[in-house]
Amino acid sequence: MHNFIGKSDTIGVISLGCSRNTVDSEKILADVRAHGARICSVQNASSILVNTCAFTKDAKEESIDVIMDLIDLKKKGKIKKIFVHGCLSERYPEELRRNFKEVDAFVGIADFKKTFDGRARRLTAKHLAYLKIAEGCDNACTYCAIPQIKGALRSRCVSSILREAESLDASGVKELNIVGQDITLFGWDKSAKKTRDPRSCAPLVGLLKKILKRTSIPWIRLFYLHPLRMSDELVDLISTEERICPYVDLPLQHVSARILKLMGRGMGKKEISCLIQRLRKKIPDMALRTTFIVGFPSESDSEFGELLDFITTHPFDRLGAFMYSQEEGTRAYRFKGQVDEKTKQERYDALMSLQQKISEGLLKKELGRIRQVLVDEDKKSVRGVTIARTRRDGPEVDGVAYLSSKKILKIGTLVPCRITDSYEYDLVAEAL
């Protein structure tokens, strides 16, 4: 791509997909800037770089729609160049080149060896950051195309991670979100197979302790923890370390024993129930987040009903859902009993409707409580309040707190408040 970049170019970025893609986009921009281009807003850019996602059918369609919109802008003379990066380019390079000849360059996923770069341009607010500690995945989930796109697990070296964490700390970051495809796998690729404990995440625990020791960042949040490796050591660290948010992001995907086996998740419904009880007991103030897939091949009405019953019995504080996407190259692609789109949509709607009621009931229990919140916006919103979040809410994926205050609160400020009201997913609070 660098052959197409001139020193007079102004580059704007559109980053699609998850927080891991945000990290990649930051590093790509640092590399672009090192080759002489100037980074600016999309509105003022002469060239646009889009970092794509190809995890699901919807993600691929969104990426293609953005590319087509950019091509339209280029034809109208509003931009000069288009660069397409990321998962879509990695997965379908020839098809993209054949169908989108107006694009100047297609580039695959970012070189993971270049992940740490002190010149990286932040795409998040200054008070929060994402720190990716590993790329790729060694899990064998039958529905997931990530191993084909991103490759096998590749853990970053600890010294590189710590340097980046220290740099972010020095820049004033108040919330550090540690991410990866599955961070409980961190370090597995650097140990001998015969010494790996399939239910341990000791390297991750060791890394977290070093980050805690080497930085003073007040909020550290963990994203994407596989339930199979929620070891006692990790749970104890979350429960006892004040700076690690009491927030467990535990993608379960389903609860039916048969579906879980077809998915290759490595555990059953009984184990999941026991794990949730253990987490609730060890971390009493925990916000438990999960994701489920509806419409997996051969999922019956009764198995979907089993899922609804489970979240009623074991209510989750935060819950997201995906409609199963039939991804070529995965084992589940050829499974019999593919569920039609209408049924998937109906099941998705039913699940999210139930979760909305559960969330509304759980948030009502927050009324009157004193919570610390992190101010995400320093300007008054249309509601006349500032937008903030509790330690129990992750950025972008969870709810917010509409915070009223007698004084203007600066972005990135940690503020004690009293919860005065609640909605389905959000809170209303008053600064103390």
N, C-alpha and C positions, 0 to 999 in steps of 0.2 A: 504493500500500500504506500510505503514511503516514497516510491518512485513517482507517485501521483500528487504528492504534497509539495507546494511551493512555499517559500518564506513569506509570501504576501497573502497566503490563504488564511481565512478566519474560519475556524472549525466549531460547529455546534454539535452537541450530542443528544441523541434520544436513546435512553436506556430502558429497555423493556424487560419484563419478567421479574425475577425475585431479587432479594438483597444481594445474593451472590453475584448476580449480573451487575449490580451497582458497583461492587468492588472491582470487577473486571473493567467496567467502563472508566473508572477512575485511573486505573493503571494504563489503559489504552491511551487516555488523554495525556498522561504524563509522557508517554513514549512519543506521541504526536508532537507535543510541545518541544521535546528534546530535538526533533527534526526541523524545528524552525517555524512551525505554524503557531498562530495565535488563537487561543481558546476564547470563545465568547458565547452569548446566548444564541439559541436557535434562530430567534427573530432577526438577529444581526449578522448571521453567518453567511459566508459565500459558499461553504461546503458543509454537508451534514453527514455525520457518522451515526449510524443506528446500530445499537448492540441488540441482537435479536434473541428471542426465546423460541424453543421448539419442543417444549416438554409435553404439551398436549395439543390436540387439534385446535382448540380455541387460541392457544398461544401462537401457533403457526399462522393461523388466519390473521391474527392481529399484526404479526410481523410483516406478512405479505401486504396487508392493507397499508401499513406505514410506508413500505417501499414504493408501492404504487402511487401514494400521495406525493412522495418526494420526486418521483419521476415526472409527475404532472407539474410540479413546481419548476423542475429543471427545464422542461419543454417550454414553459412560459418565461424562462430566462430569469427566474427569481433566485435560483441557486446555480452554481457552476458544476459542483461535483457531488457524488453520492458514494459513500463507503459503507458497506454492509459487513458487520462483524458478527461473531458469536455462534450460538448453537445452530441456527438455521443454516448458516453458511457451512458449518462443519458437517452437517448431516446431509445437505442436498446441494453440494457445490456445482455439479454439472447442470442440474436442472435449473438452478438460479441463473447461471451464466447464459444458458440457452434462452431463457424466457425474459430476462431483464437485461438486455444489452445496453441500456442507458446507464446502468450502474458502473462506476469507474473501477471499483475493486471489491472483491469478495474475500473476506479473511475469516478464518475459523476462530476457535476459542483462543483467548489470550494465553501467551506463553507463561505457564505457571512459575517457571524459574525466575521470572521478572516480577513476581507478585509484590515484593517489597521494593519500594522506590520512594525515597524521601521527597521527590518532586511531584508525587501523585496529587492530582487536583481533586478536591473533595466535591462530591455531588450531593452530599447530605448537609444539613445544617451544621454549623461549627460545633455545636455542643454534643452531637452524637455521631458515632462512626460504626462501621461494620468492619470486623477483622476476620478475614477468611483464613482458616488454619489448615485446610486440606482441600484438594481438588479430586474429582473422580469418586468412585464408589466401588466397594467390593461386595456389597449386598447383592443377593440374587433374586430380588423381587421380580416376579414374572411379568408385571405390567409396566415396568419402568425402562425407558430408553436412555437414561442418563449414562450408564456404563458404556453404551455404544457411542454416545456423543462426547462425553468427558473423559472416558477411559477408566483405567483401574485407579484405585486409591493412591494418591501421592500426598503425603504429609509434608508440610513445610518444616524446615529445621527450627528447633526451639529458639535459637539465637536470633533468627530473622523475625520470628513472631514477637519476641520480647523487644527488639529494637523498634518495631512498628508500634507496639503498645506504649512504649516509653515516649515515642515521638507524638503519638496522639494525646497522651497525658499532658505533655509539655505544651501542646497547642490549646489546651483548655477543655478537652472532651469530658463531658459529665456522664455519658452513657456509652459503654462499649458493648456492642452486640457481636458475640463470637459465633461465626457461622461456618457451615460446610454442608455437603450433601448429607452427612451423618457424622457429627463431631465425636460420637462415642467410638468411632473407628480410628480416631487420630493415633498415629504412631504404630498401627498394626503393620504397615508395610515396611517398617524399619526393624521389626522383630522376626525371629525365626518362626515358621508356621507351627512347629511342634511345641513352642512355648506359649502360644497364644491361648488365652482363656476366653472362650466365646461369650462369656457373660461378665467380662471385666472391661473397664475403660481406665485402667491405671495410668496410661500415658496422658490421657486428658486431665485426670485429677492432678497429676504432677505438674502439667503445664499451667493449670489454673492457679495452683499455689504459687508458682513463680511469678505469674502476672500480678497476683495480689501483693506479693512482696516487693515487686519492682515498680509498681505504679500506685497512685492514690486516687484513681478514678472511682467515684462513689457508687455508680451503678454498673454492674457487669451482668449481662443477660446472655443466656445460652439458648441457641436455636438449633432445632433438629436433633433430638436425642432419641435413639432407637430404644424402644422399651426392653429389648432383650438384654441390653447392657447397662441398665440403671442399677449399678452396683451399690451396695451399702456405703462404700467409701464415697461415691459421688453424692448420694442422697445426704449423707452426714455433712459433707462440705457445704452443700446448698443450705442445709438447715441451720448450720452454726456460723457461717460466714455472712456477716451483715451486708457486705458490699455486693454479694451475689444476690440478684433479685429472686424473691421466692416465686419463681415463674418457671414452670416445667412445660416445655413444648415437646409433646410426646405423640408423634403421628402413629395412630393405631391402625388406620385404614379399614378395619372391619372388626366384628366380634364373633361371627359365625366360625366355628372350628373348621368346617369344610372349606369355606371361602378363604380363611387365613392360610390354610395349607396350600390351596391353589395359588395364592399370592406369594408363597414362599417366605412368610413372615417369621417363622421359627418359634412361634408360641401360640397358645390357645386362649380361649375365653376365660377359663379358670385362672390361668396365670396372670392375665390382664387384670382381672378383678382383684386378685391378691396384691398386685403391684400398686393399683390405685389406692387400696386400703393402707398399704405400707407408706406410700407417699403422703397421704392425708394425715396419718398418725405422726410421721416424722417432721413434716413441714405444715403445721396447722394453718398458717395464713397463706398457703400456697395458692396461686392461680394456675390451674391445670388447663393447658391448651392441647387440642388434638385436631387431627383431620381424618375424615373418612372418605372412602370411595364408594359411590353408589352405582349400581348397574354393572358390576363386574360380571364377566361371562358366567352364565348359568345361575346367577343370584336369583333365588326364588322370592315370591311374595313373603313367605314365612321367614326366610332369612333376613329380608329387609325389615320385617316386623320385629325380629329379634334385635336388630340394631336399634330401632326406636325404643324398645323396652329397656335396652341397656342404658341408653343415655337418660332415660327417665329415672332409672334406679341409681345410676352413677352420674349425676349431673356434672357437666364440664363447664368451667367458668368461661372458656373461650373455645369455639368450635368452628372449623371451616370444613367445606366439603367440595369434592370434585365429582363430576360425572365421568365414569370410566371412558378413557380415550384409547381406541384400538391402534396401538403404535407398531408399525412394521419393524421387524427385527427383534421384537420381544417374544417371549414364549407364549404369553397370553393372547397374542395376535391371532394364533391359530386355534385357540380354545373353542370348543363347541358351546353352543348356547349363547351367542352374542345377543345382548339385550338391545331392543330397539330404542331409538332416541326419545320417543314420546314417553316410554316407561322410565327411562333415566331421568328425564326432566321432572316427571311427576314425583319420583322418589326423592330427587334433590329438593324440590319445593316442600315436600312433606317434612323432610329432615330439618331444613332450615327454619321452617315455620315452628316446629317443636322447639328447636334451640332458641329461637327468639323469645318464646314464653319462659323457657328455663332461665335464660340470661336476665330477663326482666325481673324474675323472682329473686335470683341471687343478688342482683344489684340493689334491690330494696333493702337487703340486710346491711348494706353499707351506710344507710342513713344514720347520721349522728357520729360516725366514726371520724377519728383524726387520722389523716393520711398525709404523707409527704408526696408532693407532685413536682414534676419537672416541666418548666415552662417551655413550650415548643414554639409559640408565636408571641412576639413582643408588641404586637399591635392589637388593639381592640377589634374583635370580630363583629359581624353584623348583629350578633346577639348582645353586643355590649360587654362581652367578657373576653378573657384571654384563654387560649387553648393550651391545655397542659395534660399530662398523663401521670398515673400512679405507677409504682414499681410493678404492679400487676398487669400492666398493659404495654405490649410491645409496639414499637413504631410501625405505622402504616397498616398493620394487620389487625389491631384491636381498637377498642373504644378510646374516648378521650374524656377529660374532665373540663367542663365549662367553668372557668375559675373567675370569680368576681373579687376585686380588690380595690381598696381605697387609694392605692398608689399604683403607678405604672411599674410593671414587673419586667425585668430584662429577660430576653431569651436565654435559656440555659440555666436559669436560677432554680434552685431547689427551695420549695416553699411548703411550710406546714399549712394544712387547711382542714376545714370541717365539711364533710359531705352533707349537703342539704336536700338533694333531690336526685332522682335517677330516671333514665329512660330505658329503652330495650337494651342498648349496648353502651350508653354513655352515662357519665355522672355530672352532677352540678355541685360545685364546691365554693366555699367562701374562705379566702386567705385569712390566716390568723396573724 
